[in-house]
Amino acid sequence: MRNALSALYDAHGLKLRFLVVGVWNTVFGYGLFVVLLFALKPVLQPLATSDNAALGLLGHNWYLVVQWVSWVLSVPQSAVALKYFVFRSTGRTLPEIGRAYVVYLPMQGVSTVLL
């Protein structure tokens, strides 16, 4: 039985690790977004009544600010989880995080437009 499981993991381990990290990244990202929604709403939403046009715009779109803050915080943990747990790669981490921001940025733009 152990040999069969080992052979199965050898054949499909990367897919399993990718699935686990994908689920984790989704839970982490949405969880962080929800926590930040509750934490930052009292700070950001009152800016809507500001006389300053830029602050007023932020206040009216406070949930988009939360979305971007959540994204900025989620991308590094996602890149690190993929690097070390899924692909088990070595090398410099910061450049890979930078590349992850570049790769994920178009979809973040689409998400912002949809919200």
C-alpha positions as CSV (number, residue, x, y, z in Angstrom):
1,M,0.0,0.0,0.0
2,R,2.8,2.4,0.9
3,N,4.6,1.8,-2.4
4,A,1.3,2.4,-4.3
5,L,0.8,5.7,-2.5
6,S,4.4,6.7,-3.0
7,A,4.2,5.9,-6.7
8,L,0.9,7.9,-7.0
9,Y,2.5,10.9,-5.3
10,D,5.6,10.6,-7.5
11,A,3.4,10.7,-10.6
12,H,1.0,13.4,-9.4
13,G,2.7,15.2,-6.5
14,L,3.2,18.5,-8.3
15,K,-0.5,18.6,-9.2
16,L,-1.5,17.9,-5.6
17,R,0.9,20.5,-4.2
18,F,-0.4,23.0,-6.8
19,L,-4.0,22.3,-5.8
20,V,-3.2,22.7,-2.1
21,V,-1.4,26.0,-2.6
22,G,-4.2,27.2,-5.0
23,V,-6.8,26.5,-2.3
24,W,-4.7,28.1,0.4
25,N,-4.0,31.2,-1.7
26,T,-7.7,31.6,-2.4
27,V,-8.7,31.2,1.3
28,F,-5.8,33.6,2.3
29,G,-6.7,36.2,-0.3
30,Y,-10.4,36.3,0.4
31,G,-9.9,36.1,4.1
32,L,-7.5,39.0,4.1
33,F,-9.9,41.0,1.9
34,V,-12.8,40.4,4.4
35,V,-10.7,41.2,7.4
36,L,-9.5,44.4,5.8
37,L,-13.0,45.4,4.7
38,F,-14.1,45.4,8.3
39,A,-10.8,47.0,9.6
40,L,-10.5,49.8,7.0
41,K,-14.1,50.7,6.4
42,P,-14.3,53.0,9.4
43,V,-11.1,54.7,8.3
44,L,-11.7,55.0,4.6
45,Q,-15.4,55.5,4.1
46,P,-15.7,58.8,6.1
47,L,-13.2,60.3,3.6
48,A,-16.2,60.4,1.1
49,T,-17.3,63.6,2.9
50,S,-14.0,65.3,2.5
51,D,-13.6,68.6,0.7
52,N,-10.5,67.3,-0.9
53,A,-11.5,65.7,-4.3
54,A,-8.9,63.0,-4.1
55,L,-9.8,61.9,-0.6
56,G,-13.5,62.0,-1.5
57,L,-12.9,59.7,-4.4
58,L,-11.0,57.3,-2.1
59,G,-13.9,57.5,0.4
60,H,-16.5,56.7,-2.2
61,N,-14.4,53.8,-3.6
62,W,-13.0,52.6,-0.3
63,Y,-13.6,48.9,-1.1
64,L,-11.4,49.2,-4.1
65,V,-8.6,50.6,-1.9
66,V,-9.1,47.5,0.3
67,Q,-9.0,45.3,-2.7
68,W,-5.6,46.7,-3.8
69,V,-4.1,46.6,-0.2
70,S,-5.3,43.0,0.0
71,W,-3.7,42.2,-3.4
72,V,-0.4,43.8,-2.5
73,L,-0.2,41.7,0.7
74,S,-1.4,38.5,-0.9
75,V,0.9,38.3,-3.9
76,P,4.1,37.8,-1.9
77,Q,2.7,34.9,0.1
78,S,1.4,33.4,-3.0
79,A,4.7,33.6,-4.8
80,V,6.6,32.2,-1.8
81,A,4.1,29.3,-1.4
82,L,4.4,28.4,-5.1
83,K,8.2,28.8,-5.1
84,Y,9.0,26.7,-2.0
85,F,6.0,24.3,-1.7
86,V,4.9,23.6,-5.2
87,F,8.0,24.0,-7.4
88,R,10.6,23.6,-4.6
89,S,12.8,26.0,-6.4
90,T,15.9,27.7,-5.1
91,G,17.3,31.1,-5.9
92,R,16.4,34.6,-5.1
93,T,12.9,35.2,-3.8
94,L,12.5,38.9,-4.3
95,P,12.8,38.9,-8.1
96,E,10.2,36.1,-8.3
97,I,7.8,38.1,-6.1
98,G,8.4,41.1,-8.5
99,R,7.6,38.8,-11.5
100,A,4.4,37.6,-9.7
101,Y,3.2,41.2,-9.4
102,V,3.8,41.8,-13.1
103,V,2.0,38.5,-14.0
104,Y,-1.0,39.1,-11.7
105,L,-1.4,42.9,-12.4
106,P,-3.6,42.5,-15.6
107,M,-6.1,40.3,-13.7
108,Q,-6.0,42.7,-10.8
109,G,-7.0,45.5,-13.2
110,V,-9.8,43.4,-14.5
111,S,-11.0,42.7,-11.0
112,T,-10.9,46.4,-10.1
113,V,-13.1,47.2,-13.2
114,L,-15.5,44.4,-12.3
115,L,-15.9,45.7,-8.7
